[in-house]
Amino acid sequence: MSTFWSIWISVIVLGTIFGCWWLLMATRKGQTTDTETDRTTGHSFDGIEEYDNPLPKWWFYLFIATCVFSLGYLALYPGLGNFQGLLGWTSTNQWEAEVQQADARYSELYARYGDTPVLDLADNDDAMKMGQRLFATNCSVCHGSAGRGSLGFPNLTDDDWLYGGEPENILSTLHDGRNGNMPAKGVMPSMSNDQVDQVVNYVLSFSDRERDADAAQAGEDVFAQACSSCHGADGKGNQALGAPNLTDNVWLYGSTYDWIRETVVNGRQNQMPAQGDRLSDDKIHILAAYVYSLSN
């Protein structure tokens, strides 16, 4: 935060507290009595009159205590711009401390399954309950609570895998993450609009959905130049590169002419963040078994 905004926030916060204090003192100073009376302010509305009595003492002292508490809190904790407070407390530090406490408390529970093969662990009901909770916490925001994915996020419940669906592949994906990159117009940046149309029709022809048969035929040569190095000459993809199979009905970004054209023209970039620096090996092991179970 810049110095200006730090000062601005501090002035507003402290100004509000001292303003409330001044208002209380000024109001109390103008009182003519400390006890209740039958005197009114002279205001009358619809037959209702307002008594001219002071605030109850307990209420007045509660306001004072609130102002004092606010100043003490702001001295100890963040709240005045860049000032971090005398205790040095941050939400990040508290979160890290709570995570450490949780890891220390539950690490033995996760470690029970650390040496069990993923294939066997996928049949363990207790382990899968733990895996489902780990998935809901760490993965569902992208892949959905049921693991069915969404636009740009793979469906984990089918048998189509960009990087392989075997236990070792899933473990590698979770540990190290994945970085997918479909360059615009493949490896042929000079591709013309007509050639884009041709290669899109050719890709659609894998599933007999081409708009223009002549364009699809011409697109075979364009595909060979621009796309086959990743997707293969037959379009069946390459798991080592994370290049998807273009001949099935599973599409990460949509399978219509317009969607495929947008992919070809603009390319795609996708990232699966690494979990190795966030989760323990035992947690990742259980999570891998749960992901494996979704499609097996």
PyMOL commands that set and color helices and strands:
alter all, ss='L'
color gray80, all
select helices_A, chain A and resi 3-29+57-76+91-111+118-121+125-138+140-143+167-176+193-205+213-226+228-231+257-266+281-294
alter helices_A, ss='H'
color red, helices_A
select strands_A, chain A and resi 40-45+48-51+178-182+268-272
alter strands_A, ss='S'
color yellow, strands_A
deselect
rebuild
show_as cartoon
